[in-house]
Amino acid sequence: MDATELTTGSEAEVATIEPATAPATEPAIQTVALSKHYGRIEALVDLSMEVRRGEIFGFLGPNGAGKSTLIRTLLGFLHLTAGRASVLGLDTETQSVEIRRRTGYLPGGVALYGSLSGAQVLEYLADLQGSEPVLQGELCERLRLSTADLKRRVRDYSRGMRQKLGVIQALQHDPELAILDEPTEGLDPLIQHAFYAILDGRRAEGRTVFFSSHVLPEVERVCDRVAIIRAGRLMTLQTVDELLARRRRRVELRWRGSAPDLAGIPGLGDVVVLGDRVTATLLGNVGPFVRAIASPSLEDLTIEPASLEEAFLDYYTDTVPAPLEPRP
């Protein structure tokens, strides 16, 4: 065998080896016209979206909107009815075992082995994962789950302690992607704050977090982009800032003497005049509005901050869902 044959053989062998990880440009999660039906019930309908690597992605919807169904489908626990989906470049239908090996998962209403201690649960789940729990100690410290707590049986844990344990088992092996379903359920405000800091750190290290929740303030606090789902259909997919920019703020003005005519001010609507007071809603930037109403007669001005809750409710006011095209 000559040198040419050796080179050709090596190249052929390398070409048949599957890459250990998907390319950096590959979306962390991608769905294309994904549908999941339970008989006549349409849990998910033509869902197409991408979750970028290195972002915290919020998946919003009320109970029953299809959030948990999507998560279970992405992890291969459920088979899709139509369409396709990939996680970390892996097909959810044929490569679900590898997907689960490379992700961290916190299910909603996490159930743990009550007869085991907290430490035994973490050790057992790390063994099932097949990865070293390199972050276990740090996470236990940051979420205030002490060594004494870990020695206790899980059946004696409070709801908040069980949730801490669930968060730790999902992140302890430093996964490329963490899929978290209602992760702060049962956590007190102090631990919630520590959890948000952990998520910020995940993003800074280039890890991806898929964050399903119906708690809007926390989504606004931690997420880069947000998808809103209604009755299994994607209503919108935008950055948090884009959603907030479209919300109407409530404003209240008080004047010295009678209120002037505010007609014609861009973005101002729902104007109600009561003597020297005016209430209204404002769409768009605050700056042009403030310049337009500037006057020595203006006594007081209150502008409520934009809220993601208003954005969310806008997609639930119609009786019939009207899905929007997702933004790139």
Short mmCIF file of the C-alpha atoms (twelve columns), coordinates in Angstrom:
data_MODEL
# 
_entry.id   MODEL 
# 
loop_
_atom_site.group_PDB 
_atom_site.id 
_atom_site.type_symbol 
_atom_site.label_atom_id 
_atom_site.label_alt_id 
_atom_site.label_comp_id 
_atom_site.label_asym_id 
_atom_site.label_seq_id 
_atom_site.Cartn_x 
_atom_site.Cartn_y 
_atom_site.Cartn_z 
_atom_site.pdbx_PDB_model_num 
ATOM 1   C CA . MET A 1   0.000   0.000  0.000  1 
ATOM 2   C CA . ASP A 2   1.536   3.339  -1.044 1 
ATOM 3   C CA . ALA A 3   1.362   6.767  0.567  1 
ATOM 4   C CA . THR A 4   -1.501  7.814  -1.702 1 
ATOM 5   C CA . GLU A 5   -3.610  4.865  -0.582 1 
ATOM 6   C CA . LEU A 6   -2.866  5.619  3.085  1 
ATOM 7   C CA . THR A 7   -3.976  9.236  2.703  1 
ATOM 8   C CA . THR A 8   -7.116  8.321  0.795  1 
ATOM 9   C CA . GLY A 9   -8.061  5.680  3.345  1 
ATOM 10  C CA . SER A 10  -7.592  8.085  6.282  1 
ATOM 11  C CA . GLU A 11  -9.718  10.735 4.653  1 
ATOM 12  C CA . ALA A 12  -12.460 8.249  3.895  1 
ATOM 13  C CA . GLU A 13  -12.455 7.034  7.482  1 
ATOM 14  C CA . VAL A 14  -12.611 10.557 8.907  1 
ATOM 15  C CA . ALA A 15  -15.481 11.416 6.586  1 
ATOM 16  C CA . THR A 16  -17.640 8.673  8.102  1 
ATOM 17  C CA . ILE A 17  -17.241 9.878  11.688 1 
ATOM 18  C CA . GLU A 18  -20.193 11.833 13.075 1 
ATOM 19  C CA . PRO A 19  -19.215 15.148 14.739 1 
ATOM 20  C CA . ALA A 20  -19.483 15.103 18.531 1 
ATOM 21  C CA . THR A 21  -21.347 18.400 18.566 1 
ATOM 22  C CA . ALA A 22  -23.375 20.389 16.082 1 
ATOM 23  C CA . PRO A 23  -21.743 23.382 14.382 1 
ATOM 24  C CA . ALA A 24  -21.794 26.621 16.353 1 
ATOM 25  C CA . THR A 25  -24.195 28.091 13.770 1 
ATOM 26  C CA . GLU A 26  -26.709 25.262 14.222 1 
ATOM 27  C CA . PRO A 27  -29.741 26.419 16.268 1 
ATOM 28  C CA . ALA A 28  -29.984 24.957 19.742 1 
ATOM 29  C CA . ILE A 29  -33.627 24.139 18.993 1 
ATOM 30  C CA . GLN A 30  -35.444 24.205 15.667 1 
ATOM 31  C CA . THR A 31  -39.010 23.251 14.850 1 
ATOM 32  C CA . VAL A 32  -40.535 23.273 11.369 1 
ATOM 33  C CA . ALA A 33  -44.347 23.063 11.037 1 
ATOM 34  C CA . LEU A 34  -44.400 20.905 14.162 1 
ATOM 35  C CA . SER A 35  -47.814 19.589 15.144 1 
ATOM 36  C CA . LYS A 36  -48.856 17.296 17.967 1 
ATOM 37  C CA . HIS A 37  -52.420 15.985 18.198 1 
ATOM 38  C CA . TYR A 38  -54.115 13.831 20.810 1 
ATOM 39  C CA . GLY A 39  -56.929 12.425 18.729 1 
ATOM 40  C CA . ARG A 40  -59.040 15.453 17.824 1 
ATOM 41  C CA . ILE A 41  -57.228 17.697 20.290 1 
ATOM 42  C CA . GLU A 42  -54.618 19.899 18.592 1 
ATOM 43  C CA . ALA A 43  -51.999 20.500 21.297 1 
ATOM 44  C CA . LEU A 44  -49.474 22.052 18.881 1 
ATOM 45  C CA . VAL A 45  -50.247 23.386 15.411 1 
ATOM 46  C CA . ASP A 46  -47.672 24.186 12.682 1 
ATOM 47  C CA . LEU A 47  -45.113 25.499 15.176 1 
ATOM 48  C CA . SER A 48  -41.983 26.867 13.465 1 
ATOM 49  C CA . MET A 49  -39.268 28.611 15.478 1 
ATOM 50  C CA . GLU A 50  -35.568 28.634 16.305 1 
ATOM 51  C CA . VAL A 51  -33.742 29.016 19.600 1 
ATOM 52  C CA . ARG A 52  -30.258 30.425 19.110 1 
ATOM 53  C CA . ARG A 53  -27.223 29.087 20.905 1 
ATOM 54  C CA . GLY A 54  -26.141 31.125 23.890 1 
ATOM 55  C CA . GLU A 55  -29.485 32.796 24.579 1 
ATOM 56  C CA . ILE A 56  -32.111 32.530 27.276 1 
ATOM 57  C CA . PHE A 57  -35.321 31.888 25.413 1 
ATOM 58  C CA . GLY A 58  -38.689 32.416 27.060 1 
ATOM 59  C CA . PHE A 59  -41.633 30.261 26.054 1 
ATOM 60  C CA . LEU A 60  -44.829 31.875 27.299 1 
ATOM 61  C CA . GLY A 61  -48.397 30.734 27.531 1 
ATOM 62  C CA . PRO A 62  -51.086 29.999 30.114 1 
ATOM 63  C CA . ASN A 63  -51.706 26.532 31.446 1 
ATOM 64  C CA . GLY A 64  -52.920 24.268 28.661 1 
ATOM 65  C CA . ALA A 65  -51.373 26.320 25.849 1 
ATOM 66  C CA . GLY A 66  -48.999 23.516 24.807 1 
ATOM 67  C CA . LYS A 67  -45.761 24.477 26.560 1 
ATOM 68  C CA . SER A 68  -45.121 21.157 28.305 1 
ATOM 69  C CA . THR A 69  -46.229 19.219 25.222 1 
ATOM 70  C CA . LEU A 70  -43.540 20.963 23.157 1 
ATOM 71  C CA . ILE A 71  -40.878 20.246 25.767 1 
ATOM 72  C CA . ARG A 72  -41.764 16.537 25.921 1 
ATOM 73  C CA . THR A 73  -41.743 16.370 22.144 1 
ATOM 74  C CA . LEU A 74  -38.328 18.029 21.935 1 
ATOM 75  C CA . LEU A 75  -36.915 15.493 24.384 1 
ATOM 76  C CA . GLY A 76  -38.421 12.536 22.550 1 
ATOM 77  C CA . PHE A 77  -40.910 11.601 25.266 1 
ATOM 78  C CA . LEU A 78  -43.721 12.254 22.776 1 
ATOM 79  C CA . HIS A 79  -43.754 11.598 19.041 1 
ATOM 80  C CA . LEU A 80  -44.790 14.480 16.835 1 
ATOM 81  C CA . THR A 81  -47.809 14.149 14.567 1 
ATOM 82  C CA . ALA A 82  -46.399 16.204 11.695 1 
ATOM 83  C CA . GLY A 83  -43.431 18.407 10.869 1 
ATOM 84  C CA . ARG A 84  -39.952 17.993 12.288 1 
ATOM 85  C CA . ALA A 85  -37.783 19.183 15.156 1 
ATOM 86  C CA . SER A 86  -34.115 19.120 16.107 1 
ATOM 87  C CA . VAL A 87  -32.255 19.804 19.338 1 
ATOM 88  C CA . LEU A 88  -28.523 20.581 19.218 1 
ATOM 89  C CA . GLY A 89  -28.608 19.466 15.595 1 
ATOM 90  C CA . LEU A 90  -30.105 16.079 16.508 1 
ATOM 91  C CA . ASP A 91  -33.422 14.760 15.232 1 
ATOM 92  C CA . THR A 92  -35.977 14.395 18.016 1 
ATOM 93  C CA . GLU A 93  -37.524 11.278 16.502 1 
ATOM 94  C CA . THR A 94  -34.378 9.228  15.881 1 
ATOM 95  C CA . GLN A 95  -31.735 10.669 18.237 1 
ATOM 96  C CA . SER A 96  -33.675 11.422 21.407 1 
ATOM 97  C CA . VAL A 97  -31.332 9.418  23.665 1 
ATOM 98  C CA . GLU A 98  -28.363 11.564 22.629 1 
ATOM 99  C CA . ILE A 99  -30.478 14.711 23.017 1 
ATOM 100 C CA . ARG A 100 -31.308 13.785 26.607 1 
ATOM 101 C CA . ARG A 101 -27.657 12.999 27.309 1 
ATOM 102 C CA . ARG A 102 -26.572 16.467 26.257 1 
ATOM 103 C CA . THR A 103 -29.360 18.493 27.823 1 
ATOM 104 C CA . GLY A 104 -30.497 19.288 31.328 1 
ATOM 105 C CA . TYR A 105 -34.205 18.975 32.026 1 
ATOM 106 C CA . LEU A 106 -36.391 20.233 34.824 1 
ATOM 107 C CA . PRO A 107 -39.999 19.073 34.380 1 
ATOM 108 C CA . GLY A 108 -42.912 21.023 35.757 1 
ATOM 109 C CA . GLY A 109 -44.039 19.634 39.108 1 
ATOM 110 C CA . VAL A 110 -40.812 17.662 39.479 1 
ATOM 111 C CA . ALA A 111 -41.219 14.288 41.251 1 
ATOM 112 C CA . LEU A 112 -38.227 12.815 43.086 1 
ATOM 113 C CA . TYR A 113 -37.520 9.586  44.974 1 
ATOM 114 C CA . GLY A 114 -38.786 10.298 48.478 1 
ATOM 115 C CA . SER A 115 -36.976 7.371  50.084 1 
ATOM 116 C CA . LEU A 116 -33.547 8.653  48.977 1 
ATOM 117 C CA . SER A 117 -31.586 11.485 50.492 1 
ATOM 118 C CA . GLY A 118 -31.015 14.629 48.454 1 
ATOM 119 C CA . ALA A 119 -27.385 13.638 47.862 1 
ATOM 120 C CA . GLN A 120 -28.423 10.165 46.703 1 
ATOM 121 C CA . VAL A 121 -30.943 11.635 44.257 1 
ATOM 122 C CA . LEU A 122 -28.305 13.911 42.725 1 
ATOM 123 C CA . GLU A 123 -25.805 11.066 42.496 1 
ATOM 124 C CA . TYR A 124 -28.350 8.691  40.947 1 
ATOM 125 C CA . LEU A 125 -29.508 11.217 38.348 1 
ATOM 126 C CA . ALA A 126 -25.915 12.142 37.484 1 
ATOM 127 C CA . ASP A 127 -25.204 8.441  36.861 1 
ATOM 128 C CA . LEU A 128 -28.249 8.215  34.590 1 
ATOM 129 C CA . GLN A 129 -27.077 11.303 32.735 1 
ATOM 130 C CA . GLY A 130 -23.661 9.775  32.215 1 
ATOM 131 C CA . SER A 131 -21.829 13.045 32.910 1 
ATOM 132 C CA . GLU A 132 -19.802 14.288 35.850 1 
ATOM 133 C CA . PRO A 133 -21.786 16.656 38.130 1 
ATOM 134 C CA . VAL A 134 -19.085 19.314 37.898 1 
ATOM 135 C CA . LEU A 135 -21.339 22.160 39.067 1 
ATOM 136 C CA . GLN A 136 -23.132 20.347 41.882 1 
ATOM 137 C CA . GLY A 137 -21.235 21.901 44.775 1 
ATOM 138 C CA . GLU A 138 -21.458 25.435 43.402 1 
ATOM 139 C CA . LEU A 139 -25.177 25.129 42.683 1 
ATOM 140 C CA . CYS A 140 -25.948 23.720 46.130 1 
ATOM 141 C CA . GLU A 141 -24.111 26.633 47.702 1 
ATOM 142 C CA . ARG A 142 -25.767 29.302 45.580 1 
ATOM 143 C CA . LEU A 143 -29.251 27.856 46.077 1 
ATOM 144 C CA . ARG A 144 -28.616 27.303 49.790 1 
ATOM 145 C CA . LEU A 145 -29.049 23.556 49.911 1 
ATOM 146 C CA . SER A 146 -26.674 22.634 52.719 1 
ATOM 147 C CA . THR A 147 -24.803 19.404 53.416 1 
ATOM 148 C CA . ALA A 148 -27.247 18.731 56.247 1 
ATOM 149 C CA . ASP A 149 -30.162 19.233 53.857 1 
ATOM 150 C CA . LEU A 150 -28.640 16.795 51.364 1 
ATOM 151 C CA . LYS A 151 -28.420 14.102 54.046 1 
ATOM 152 C CA . ARG A 152 -32.170 14.262 54.704 1 
ATOM 153 C CA . ARG A 153 -34.673 12.101 52.865 1 
ATOM 154 C CA . VAL A 154 -36.466 13.902 50.063 1 
ATOM 155 C CA . ARG A 155 -39.852 12.936 51.517 1 
ATOM 156 C CA . ASP A 156 -39.081 15.350 54.361 1 
ATOM 157 C CA . TYR A 157 -38.255 18.244 52.025 1 
ATOM 158 C CA . SER A 158 -40.461 21.302 51.651 1 
ATOM 159 C CA . ARG A 159 -41.787 22.157 48.216 1 
ATOM 160 C CA . GLY A 160 -39.102 24.813 47.790 1 
ATOM 161 C CA . MET A 161 -36.306 22.390 48.718 1 
ATOM 162 C CA . ARG A 162 -37.580 19.856 46.184 1 
ATOM 163 C CA . GLN A 163 -37.561 22.548 43.528 1 
ATOM 164 C CA . LYS A 164 -33.980 23.497 44.406 1 
ATOM 165 C CA . LEU A 165 -32.976 19.866 44.035 1 
ATOM 166 C CA . GLY A 166 -34.734 19.744 40.659 1 
ATOM 167 C CA . VAL A 167 -32.865 22.818 39.415 1 
ATOM 168 C CA . ILE A 168 -29.527 21.422 40.606 1 
ATOM 169 C CA . GLN A 169 -30.006 18.034 38.908 1 
ATOM 170 C CA . ALA A 170 -30.852 19.814 35.629 1 
ATOM 171 C CA . LEU A 171 -27.701 21.957 35.653 1 
ATOM 172 C CA . GLN A 172 -25.141 19.997 37.672 1 
ATOM 173 C CA . HIS A 173 -23.500 18.401 34.609 1 
ATOM 174 C CA . ASP A 174 -23.029 21.766 32.841 1 
ATOM 175 C CA . PRO A 175 -25.279 20.901 29.860 1 
ATOM 176 C CA . GLU A 176 -25.088 22.626 26.478 1 
ATOM 177 C CA . LEU A 177 -28.819 23.230 26.695 1 
ATOM 178 C CA . ALA A 178 -31.072 23.427 29.739 1 
ATOM 179 C CA . ILE A 179 -34.823 22.995 29.268 1 
ATOM 180 C CA . LEU A 180 -36.609 24.298 32.342 1 
ATOM 181 C CA . ASP A 181 -40.366 24.038 32.844 1 
ATOM 182 C CA . GLU A 182 -41.655 26.513 35.456 1 
ATOM 183 C CA . PRO A 183 -38.291 26.498 37.277 1 
ATOM 184 C CA . THR A 184 -39.059 29.008 40.054 1 
ATOM 185 C CA . GLU A 185 -42.272 27.350 41.201 1 
ATOM 186 C CA . GLY A 186 -42.108 27.148 45.000 1 
ATOM 187 C CA . LEU A 187 -38.840 29.113 45.360 1 
ATOM 188 C CA . ASP A 188 -38.791 32.036 47.787 1 
ATOM 189 C CA . PRO A 189 -37.801 35.489 46.431 1 
ATOM 190 C CA . LEU A 190 -34.216 35.281 47.721 1 
ATOM 191 C CA . ILE A 191 -33.579 31.948 46.005 1 
ATOM 192 C CA . GLN A 192 -35.321 33.195 42.857 1 
ATOM 193 C CA . HIS A 193 -32.807 36.026 42.711 1 
ATOM 194 C CA . ALA A 194 -29.926 33.548 43.073 1 
ATOM 195 C CA . PHE A 195 -31.465 31.407 40.330 1 
ATOM 196 C CA . TYR A 196 -31.662 34.375 37.953 1 
ATOM 197 C CA . ALA A 197 -27.964 35.067 38.583 1 
ATOM 198 C CA . ILE A 198 -27.190 31.437 37.718 1 
ATOM 199 C CA . LEU A 199 -29.056 31.829 34.421 1 
ATOM 200 C CA . ASP A 200 -27.141 35.023 33.649 1 
ATOM 201 C CA . GLY A 201 -23.939 33.055 34.183 1 
ATOM 202 C CA . ARG A 202 -25.108 30.281 31.868 1 
ATOM 203 C CA . ARG A 203 -25.666 32.809 29.108 1 
ATOM 204 C CA . ALA A 204 -22.283 34.464 29.711 1 
ATOM 205 C CA . GLU A 205 -20.623 31.061 29.261 1 
ATOM 206 C CA . GLY A 206 -22.376 30.488 25.937 1 
ATOM 207 C CA . ARG A 207 -24.868 27.933 27.241 1 
ATOM 208 C CA . THR A 208 -28.492 27.944 26.080 1 
ATOM 209 C CA . VAL A 209 -31.569 27.988 28.301 1 
ATOM 210 C CA . PHE A 210 -35.107 27.245 27.125 1 
ATOM 211 C CA . PHE A 211 -37.300 28.736 29.813 1 
ATOM 212 C CA . SER A 212 -41.001 27.861 29.916 1 
ATOM 213 C CA . SER A 213 -43.052 29.936 32.296 1 
ATOM 214 C CA . HIS A 214 -46.245 31.861 32.861 1 
ATOM 215 C CA . VAL A 215 -44.587 34.190 35.412 1 
ATOM 216 C CA . LEU A 216 -44.128 37.262 33.232 1 
ATOM 217 C CA . PRO A 217 -41.862 39.442 35.435 1 
ATOM 218 C CA . GLU A 218 -39.195 36.747 35.610 1 
ATOM 219 C CA . VAL A 219 -39.301 36.191 31.844 1 
ATOM 220 C CA . GLU A 220 -38.874 39.925 31.348 1 
ATOM 221 C CA . ARG A 221 -35.979 39.867 33.818 1 
ATOM 222 C CA . VAL A 222 -33.894 37.034 32.333 1 
ATOM 223 C CA . CYS A 223 -34.869 36.292 28.715 1 
ATOM 224 C CA . ASP A 224 -33.373 37.593 25.484 1 
ATOM 225 C CA . ARG A 225 -36.232 36.582 23.201 1 
ATOM 226 C CA . VAL A 226 -39.746 35.404 23.885 1 
ATOM 227 C CA . ALA A 227 -42.215 33.218 22.020 1 
ATOM 228 C CA . ILE A 228 -45.876 33.528 22.973 1 
ATOM 229 C CA . ILE A 229 -48.068 30.505 22.330 1 
ATOM 230 C CA . ARG A 230 -51.825 30.301 22.384 1 
ATOM 231 C CA . ALA A 231 -53.889 27.149 21.907 1 
ATOM 232 C CA . GLY A 232 -50.836 25.418 20.466 1 
ATOM 233 C CA . ARG A 233 -50.142 28.147 17.907 1 
ATOM 234 C CA . LEU A 234 -47.201 30.549 17.841 1 
ATOM 235 C CA . MET A 235 -48.549 34.081 18.179 1 
ATOM 236 C CA . THR A 236 -45.260 35.992 18.076 1 
ATOM 237 C CA . LEU A 237 -41.511 35.600 18.563 1 
ATOM 238 C CA . GLN A 238 -39.602 38.775 19.420 1 
ATOM 239 C CA . THR A 239 -36.993 40.179 21.735 1 
ATOM 240 C CA . VAL A 240 -38.249 41.403 25.098 1 
ATOM 241 C CA . ASP A 241 -37.336 44.984 24.121 1 
ATOM 242 C CA . GLU A 242 -39.334 44.703 20.885 1 
ATOM 243 C CA . LEU A 243 -42.376 43.476 22.763 1 
ATOM 244 C CA . LEU A 244 -42.114 46.238 25.345 1 
ATOM 245 C CA . ALA A 245 -41.684 48.907 22.653 1 
ATOM 246 C CA . ARG A 246 -45.086 47.964 21.220 1 
ATOM 247 C CA . ARG A 247 -46.939 48.170 24.520 1 
ATOM 248 C CA . ARG A 248 -49.202 51.024 25.473 1 
ATOM 249 C CA . ARG A 249 -48.166 52.802 28.653 1 
ATOM 250 C CA . ARG A 250 -50.760 54.371 30.913 1 
ATOM 251 C CA . VAL A 251 -50.194 58.081 31.494 1 
ATOM 252 C CA . GLU A 252 -51.812 60.601 33.801 1 
ATOM 253 C CA . LEU A 253 -51.356 64.368 33.636 1 
ATOM 254 C CA . ARG A 254 -52.495 67.135 35.972 1 
ATOM 255 C CA . TRP A 255 -52.604 70.747 34.861 1 
ATOM 256 C CA . ARG A 256 -52.849 74.144 36.543 1 
ATOM 257 C CA . GLY A 257 -56.300 75.162 35.427 1 
ATOM 258 C CA . SER A 258 -58.189 73.364 32.684 1 
ATOM 259 C CA . ALA A 259 -56.394 70.697 30.679 1 
ATOM 260 C CA . PRO A 260 -55.373 71.750 27.152 1 
ATOM 261 C CA . ASP A 261 -56.447 69.956 23.995 1 
ATOM 262 C CA . LEU A 262 -54.050 67.040 23.466 1 
ATOM 263 C CA . ALA A 263 -55.478 65.934 20.133 1 
ATOM 264 C CA . GLY A 264 -52.858 65.259 17.495 1 
ATOM 265 C CA . ILE A 265 -50.059 64.102 19.814 1 
ATOM 266 C CA . PRO A 266 -48.578 61.001 18.119 1 
ATOM 267 C CA . GLY A 267 -49.162 57.741 19.975 1 
ATOM 268 C CA . LEU A 268 -51.671 59.165 22.459 1 
ATOM 269 C CA . GLY A 269 -55.022 57.402 22.680 1 
ATOM 270 C CA . ASP A 270 -57.955 56.648 24.976 1 
ATOM 271 C CA . VAL A 271 -57.868 60.242 26.258 1 
ATOM 272 C CA . VAL A 272 -60.205 61.015 29.171 1 
ATOM 273 C CA . VAL A 273 -60.403 64.595 30.504 1 
ATOM 274 C CA . LEU A 274 -61.705 65.228 34.030 1 
ATOM 275 C CA . GLY A 275 -61.254 68.902 34.844 1 
ATOM 276 C CA . ASP A 276 -57.547 69.499 35.354 1 
ATOM 277 C CA . ARG A 277 -56.657 65.795 34.960 1 
ATOM 278 C CA . VAL A 278 -56.098 63.726 31.845 1 
ATOM 279 C CA . THR A 279 -55.650 59.969 31.609 1 
ATOM 280 C CA . ALA A 280 -54.588 58.279 28.386 1 
ATOM 281 C CA . THR A 281 -52.505 55.512 26.861 1 
ATOM 282 C CA . LEU A 282 -49.238 56.092 25.050 1 
ATOM 283 C CA . LEU A 283 -47.818 53.954 22.264 1 
ATOM 284 C CA . GLY A 284 -44.192 54.388 21.261 1 
ATOM 285 C CA . ASN A 285 -41.281 56.385 22.647 1 
ATOM 286 C CA . VAL A 286 -41.787 58.608 25.661 1 
ATOM 287 C CA . GLY A 287 -39.431 61.396 24.493 1 
ATOM 288 C CA . PRO A 288 -41.581 62.924 21.716 1 
ATOM 289 C CA . PHE A 289 -44.641 62.795 23.974 1 
ATOM 290 C CA . VAL A 290 -42.884 64.617 26.838 1 
ATOM 291 C CA . ARG A 291 -41.646 67.314 24.466 1 
ATOM 292 C CA . ALA A 292 -45.141 67.756 23.028 1 
ATOM 293 C CA . ILE A 293 -46.831 68.289 26.400 1 
ATOM 294 C CA . ALA A 294 -44.067 70.428 27.961 1 
ATOM 295 C CA . SER A 295 -45.710 73.518 29.469 1 
ATOM 296 C CA . PRO A 296 -45.388 75.734 32.578 1 
ATOM 297 C CA . SER A 297 -49.006 74.786 33.324 1 
ATOM 298 C CA . LEU A 298 -48.186 71.106 33.714 1 
ATOM 299 C CA . GLU A 299 -48.293 70.278 37.429 1 
ATOM 300 C CA . ASP A 300 -47.750 66.532 37.450 1 
ATOM 301 C CA . LEU A 301 -47.000 63.671 35.053 1 
ATOM 302 C CA . THR A 302 -47.127 59.926 35.716 1 
ATOM 303 C CA . ILE A 303 -46.039 57.380 33.107 1 
ATOM 304 C CA . GLU A 304 -46.305 53.735 34.057 1 
ATOM 305 C CA . PRO A 305 -43.427 51.578 32.775 1 
ATOM 306 C CA . ALA A 306 -44.093 49.208 29.910 1 
ATOM 307 C CA . SER A 307 -44.846 45.701 31.105 1 
ATOM 308 C CA . LEU A 308 -44.473 42.348 29.400 1 
ATOM 309 C CA . GLU A 309 -47.802 41.448 30.974 1 
ATOM 310 C CA . GLU A 310 -49.536 43.967 28.706 1 
ATOM 311 C CA . ALA A 311 -47.781 42.452 25.698 1 
ATOM 312 C CA . PHE A 312 -48.831 38.976 26.748 1 
ATOM 313 C CA . LEU A 313 -52.470 39.920 27.302 1 
ATOM 314 C CA . ASP A 314 -52.685 41.546 23.878 1 
ATOM 315 C CA . TYR A 315 -52.297 38.096 22.337 1 
ATOM 316 C CA . TYR A 316 -55.124 36.680 24.467 1 
ATOM 317 C CA . THR A 317 -57.845 39.264 23.919 1 
ATOM 318 C CA . ASP A 318 -59.257 37.835 20.671 1 
ATOM 319 C CA . THR A 319 -61.629 34.889 20.735 1 
ATOM 320 C CA . VAL A 320 -59.938 33.290 17.718 1 
ATOM 321 C CA . PRO A 321 -56.131 32.909 17.604 1 
ATOM 322 C CA . ALA A 322 -54.436 34.817 14.774 1 
ATOM 323 C CA . PRO A 323 -50.861 33.526 14.610 1 
ATOM 324 C CA . LEU A 324 -48.124 35.883 13.485 1 
ATOM 325 C CA . GLU A 325 -45.087 35.034 11.425 1 
ATOM 326 C CA . PRO A 326 -42.103 34.494 13.777 1 
ATOM 327 C CA . ARG A 327 -39.335 37.060 13.570 1 
ATOM 328 C CA . PRO A 328 -35.882 35.794 12.490 1 
# 
